[in-house]
Amino acid sequence: MKRFGSIYIGTFGLTLKVYEVTKEKRLKEIDSLRKNTLIFHDIYREKRLTPETVKHLIATLSEMLDTLRLYKVDSYRACGSYSLKEAENLLFVLDQIRLRIGLSVDILSNSEQRFMTYRAFANERDFEKLTRDTAILVDIGGYSLQLTLFVDGSIKTTQHIPIGVASIREYLIRLASETDLRQQIAEMTEKEIEAFSNMFLKKDDISVENLIILNDNLSEGISKYFGVKTKSATFEKEKILKLIGQLIDEGSYAAGGAKGQEVGRPEIDTFSLSMLELIHSILSVLKPKEVAFPDKTINDGIAFMLAKDEKALSEKHDFENDVLSAASFIAERYGSYKPHLKVLDELGTKIIDAMKKKSGLTRRDRLIYRVSAILHDCGKYVSLSNSGENSHSIIVSSEILGLTHKEREMAAYVALFNRLDPYPYEEMADEFTEEEYVKIIKLLAVLRVTNALDRSHKQKFRKVKMELTEKELIIRISSDDSISLEKGLFEGKADYFERIFSVRPVIKETVTR
């Protein structure tokens, strides 16, 4: 029976979890260890981790490594929150951890961090039931929260909002003596959530069936304060609002809170109050019918990925479809021409599949191509003359759950270079490795060929088949219309493609008109 371990360094503490894979091919948690830290306090006040915090961090991580050895795990991974990047001495702290206890810590980007938690939840039995209609998944972090809207089981949009438990906690402490504290906190949080509601719910008259709230520290707190187990349970919004309101009212935002002491009942500290205030604002604005608190954390996501990599578990959810659904929604929002995008998507994937043995492009690269094809023209909504630059900005700025930040940047540059000459590698070396840069150019070559094949935006082809020979990629086309325009513009794109792959695309037409 295989065992896996995950260590997560978050804003407020360190968490170790140990899992084993059951006979039913599921992850079962068999042990856990959590230690609170002053990481948030250091970053917020000092912009660095103090020597005392680093010492505590190393000692705790050493203890966690001993636990992993005790359980003889098959593999483990240690990850740190993206918020740690705010610490000016982070590189030196990571170096000390590596030198003193031999542990390498991967600092996640926001996209990677959110996706890990989502991945753990999406492979659970309750996921499809909770998202099959209209649902919003809320991932609450220390410095921000992320909202993902599902309509009919598909992702429509993911939006990152820069407000989290840590920032609200600071307001609670700083404004503790104010008589209208609760009103100020509510106004601050609700205005951010209302912007999301106005743009993505009210505009299309969408009502939310289920609100799904994820947070690494939430389930234990909900069970503690509400007196219920949260796993596999949903609650009526009004019931949860009433319970939260009662808990908050029992708190006392007195001057003691400004000194960093606990406020309210002894068991309700500033962290818990901050979480309750945030959830109250989210429920008040989004008005779901039901609320769910799945007991899934980033530790679960880290362990799931380890188990999947070792083929101990398999994916039950189609994450590629999530990515493409989100990309299509963005394209629709910016008025892109769907039939043209569909052709570019289909032709490009056929070319990549046909070139598989000679291109070196992976299935993941294929997905990046599909995103760039779907979104390459979205910048025209802003400006027809600078559409490439605008498309790049839109793609980079849009959260697409399932793509890493680096993958989103790669798709953005493919879209940008569709209209501009690619920058030389020397100008992009700070952002990409040589391998990543080469992949961007390869995907660009595919996009340029497919764009040329539908230059008229009239989708003139009835059938398209690809055949790869030693020196040529033969594109066999059946068409009812003249493709003289496409042929005339194709040669220049074919030249570029040949320079990249040493294979020349050639059109072979079968006229059916």
C-alpha positions, 0 to 999 in steps of 0.5 A: 500500500503506497504512502505519500506525504505533503508539507505546506507552508502557508500564511499562518502555519505549516501543515504536514499530512500523510496519506495512503492509497486505499484498495478503492483507489482513494487517498486516505489521510492517516496522520497530520501535524499543524504548527502556527507561525508568525510568517504573516506577521513578519511579512506584513510588518517587516517585509521579511521573515525574522531569524526567530521565525526562520529558526522555528520554521526549520525546526518544525520542518525537521520534525515533519521530515522525521514523521515522513521517515517514520511512515516510510512514505513512497514520496513527498513534496514541500510547497510554499504559498505564493504569498511568501514571495512578499518576504524580501529574504525568501531566497535566503530562507529557502537556501537555509532550509535546504542546507540545514535539513536537506529539504527543497521547498517549491514556491507556488504561483497563485495559479498553481496553488489554487489549482492544487486545491481544486484538483483534490476537490474535482476528483471527489464524488460530490464535485459533479453534484455540486457543480452540475447546475450553477455554482460558484467555487470560492477559494479563500486565501490569506491575501486573496480569494478566487471565485470560479463560476460554473454554469451547467457543469462547465467553468465560465470564468475565474476571477482573483480578488485581492482580499483575504483573511489576513487583510481583514484580520489586520483591519479588525485589529487596526479598527478595533476601537471604532464603533462602526467596525462591522459596517466598515468591514462589510463595506470593504469586502462586499464592494469587491464581491459586488463587482464580480456579481455585477459583471458575471451574474446580474448581467446574464441574470444568473442565480447561484444554486450552490456556493462551495467554499474552500480554505485550508483551515476552514473545515475544522473551524466550521465543525467547531463553531457550528457543531456540525461535520462539513464533509459531504454536507450542504446547508441552507444559506439563511441558516449559515448566515444566521449562525455566522451572525450570532458568532460575530455578534458574540465577538467584541471588537474592543481595544484589546483586539488592537493589541493583537489579543483574541477578541470575543469568546476565548475560542473565537480569535481574530483569524476565525472572526476574519474568516466569518466576516468574509464568508458573511459578505460572500453569502450576503452578496452572491445569495446562493441557495445552498452552501457547502464546505468540502473538507479539501485542502492544498495538502490533499492536492499535493498528495494527489498529484504525487500519487497520480505521477506514480500511477497510484491514482488516476484523474476522474475529472477532465481538467482540459475541458475546464481550461477550454471552457474558460478560454471560450467564455473569455473569447465570447466576452470579447466578441471573437468570431466563434466559427473562425476560432473553431476552425483554428482549434480543429486544424491546429490540433490536427497538425500537432497530432500529425507532427507528433513524431517530429515536433517534440510537442506534448499534449500539454503544449497542444492545450496551450496552442488551443488556448492561444487559438481561441484567444488570439483575436480577443484583443480586437475588442479593445483596438483593431490596430493593436489587437496582438498586444491587447490579446497578450494583456487579456490572456496574461491577466485572465485566470484560467483554472488549470493553466499555470501562470507560465503556460498562460504567458506562453499562450499570450506570446503565441497570440502576440507574435501572430501579428508581430515578429517574435522577439529574439530569445535574448529579450525573453530569457528572463521569462522563459527557458530556451525549451519554453521559447522554442515551444512558443515559436513552434506553436506560433508556426502552427497558428500562422498556418491555420490562420492562413487556411481560414484567411477569409474567415468563411470556413470553406473546407468540408473535410481536412486530412493530414499526412506526414511524409519525410519532408512534407505535411500534406494538407488534403482539403475538400472545398465547395468554394474557391480557396485562391485567397488562402492559397495566395497567403499560405506560402509565406506561412509555409516558409516560416513553418518549414524553417521551424520544423524542417517540414513543409506544409503543402495544400492538396485541394479536392474541388467539389463545387 
